């Protein structure tokens, strides 16, 4: 039984429940697309679930087995650094190159940095990922995304 985990769990559960009560009044869908209550509802449900799990873990009788922390080696830190650099560069290039090109390049850089060496995968997966994400966000959810160098297709 851990007093700190119980207190934090009840606090997170309370904040999640409070947000959930406010979120329920917001429209979940507007004209068939997610409305202003869509994301807050799911975030508050996540907070309620996390707070509930922390509370249960805190009041569970007896000690739970503690896992030994294994810190990553140099190779894992390098891979994380590649991921963060690719993310920072993609944010800088997003307006210039546009969503499709930037996303495809980002996924390709991350896949290459994590060890993928098949050129078929490095050419197809990033392109398909960018197209699917564009379809979900720009077409289905109607989120305005930067066009960048592909703006001449309008």
C-alpha positions as CSV (number, residue, x, y, z in Angstrom):
1,X,0.0,0.0,0.0
2,X,1.5,3.3,-1.1
3,X,0.0,6.5,0.3
4,X,1.6,8.7,-2.4
5,X,0.3,6.6,-5.3
6,X,-3.2,6.6,-3.7
7,X,-3.2,10.3,-3.2
8,X,-2.0,11.1,-6.7
9,X,-4.4,8.5,-8.2
10,X,-7.4,10.0,-6.5
11,X,-6.2,13.5,-7.6
12,X,-5.8,12.4,-11.2
13,X,-9.2,10.6,-11.1
14,X,-10.9,13.7,-9.6
15,X,-9.4,16.0,-12.3
16,X,-10.4,13.6,-15.0
17,X,-14.0,13.3,-13.6
18,X,-14.3,17.0,-13.3
19,X,-13.1,17.5,-16.9
20,X,-15.4,14.7,-18.1
21,X,-18.4,16.5,-16.5
22,X,-17.6,19.7,-18.4
23,X,-16.8,17.8,-21.6
24,X,-20.2,16.1,-21.7
25,X,-21.9,19.4,-22.4
26,X,-19.9,20.0,-25.5
27,X,-21.0,18.5,-28.9
28,X,-19.2,15.3,-29.7
29,X,-19.9,15.5,-33.5
30,X,-20.7,18.5,-35.7
31,X,-22.0,17.8,-39.2
32,X,-20.5,14.3,-39.2
33,X,-17.0,15.3,-38.1
34,X,-15.5,15.4,-34.6
35,X,-16.7,18.5,-32.8
36,X,-15.2,20.5,-29.9
37,X,-16.0,17.8,-27.4
38,X,-14.3,14.9,-29.2
39,X,-10.7,15.3,-28.0
40,X,-11.5,16.6,-24.5
41,X,-13.9,13.6,-24.0
42,X,-11.2,11.0,-24.8
43,X,-8.5,12.9,-22.8
44,X,-10.7,13.1,-19.7
45,X,-11.6,9.4,-20.1
46,X,-7.9,8.6,-20.2
47,X,-7.3,10.7,-17.1
48,X,-10.1,8.8,-15.3
49,X,-8.6,5.5,-16.3
50,X,-5.1,6.4,-15.4
51,X,-6.2,7.8,-12.0
52,X,-8.3,4.7,-11.3
53,X,-5.3,2.5,-12.1
54,X,-3.0,4.5,-9.9
55,X,-5.5,4.4,-7.0
56,X,-6.0,0.7,-7.3
57,X,-2.2,0.2,-7.4
58,X,-1.8,2.4,-4.3
59,X,-4.4,0.6,-2.2
60,X,-3.5,-2.9,-3.4
61,X,-2.6,-5.1,-0.4
62,X,1.0,-6.1,-0.2
63,X,4.0,-5.0,-2.1
64,X,3.9,-5.3,-5.9
65,X,7.1,-6.7,-7.4
66,X,9.4,-3.9,-8.6
67,X,10.9,-4.2,-12.0
68,X,14.6,-3.4,-12.3
69,X,15.3,-0.4,-14.4
70,X,17.5,-1.1,-17.4
71,X,19.0,2.0,-19.0
72,X,19.4,2.0,-22.7
73,X,22.9,1.8,-24.2
74,X,24.6,4.2,-26.6
75,X,22.8,2.7,-29.7
76,X,19.4,3.3,-28.2
77,X,20.3,6.9,-27.3
78,X,21.6,7.5,-30.8
79,X,18.3,6.2,-32.3
80,X,16.3,8.5,-30.0
81,X,18.5,11.4,-31.0
82,X,17.9,10.6,-34.7
83,X,14.1,10.6,-34.0
84,X,14.2,13.9,-32.2
85,X,16.4,15.5,-34.9
86,X,14.1,14.3,-37.7
87,X,11.1,15.6,-35.8
88,X,12.7,19.0,-35.3
89,X,13.7,19.3,-38.9
90,X,10.2,18.2,-40.1
91,X,8.6,21.0,-38.0
92,X,11.0,23.5,-39.6
93,X,10.2,22.3,-43.1
94,X,6.5,21.7,-42.8
95,X,5.3,25.0,-44.2
96,X,7.9,25.0,-47.0
97,X,7.5,21.5,-48.2
98,X,4.0,20.8,-47.1
99,X,2.4,18.0,-45.1
100,X,2.7,15.1,-47.6
101,X,6.3,15.6,-48.5
102,X,7.4,16.4,-44.9
103,X,5.6,13.4,-43.5
104,X,7.0,11.0,-46.1
105,X,10.6,12.3,-45.5
106,X,10.1,12.1,-41.7
107,X,8.9,8.5,-41.8
108,X,11.7,7.6,-44.1
109,X,14.3,9.2,-41.9
110,X,13.0,7.5,-38.8
111,X,12.7,4.1,-40.5
112,X,16.3,4.5,-41.8
113,X,17.6,5.7,-38.4
114,X,15.9,2.8,-36.6
115,X,17.7,0.2,-38.9
116,X,15.4,-0.3,-41.9
117,X,17.7,-0.8,-45.0
118,X,15.2,-2.3,-47.5
119,X,14.8,0.4,-50.3
120,X,11.4,-1.1,-51.1
121,X,10.2,-0.4,-47.6
122,X,11.9,3.0,-47.4
123,X,10.2,4.1,-50.6
124,X,6.7,2.6,-50.1
125,X,5.9,2.8,-46.4
126,X,6.6,6.5,-45.9
127,X,4.7,7.4,-49.0
128,X,1.7,5.2,-48.0
129,X,1.9,6.6,-44.5
130,X,1.8,10.2,-45.7
131,X,-1.1,9.5,-48.0
132,X,-3.2,7.7,-45.4
133,X,-2.5,10.4,-42.8
134,X,-3.5,13.1,-45.4
135,X,-6.6,11.2,-46.2
136,X,-7.6,10.9,-42.5
137,X,-6.8,14.5,-41.5
138,X,-7.3,16.6,-44.7
139,X,-10.1,14.7,-46.4
140,X,-12.0,12.9,-43.6
141,X,-11.5,15.3,-40.7
142,X,-11.2,18.4,-42.9
143,X,-8.1,19.7,-41.1
144,X,-6.3,22.4,-43.2
145,X,-2.8,21.1,-43.7
146,X,0.1,23.0,-45.3
147,X,0.4,22.3,-49.0
148,X,3.9,23.6,-49.4
149,X,5.6,22.8,-52.8
150,X,2.5,20.9,-53.9
151,X,0.2,24.0,-53.7
152,X,0.2,24.3,-57.5
153,X,-2.1,21.2,-57.7
154,X,-5.1,23.3,-56.5
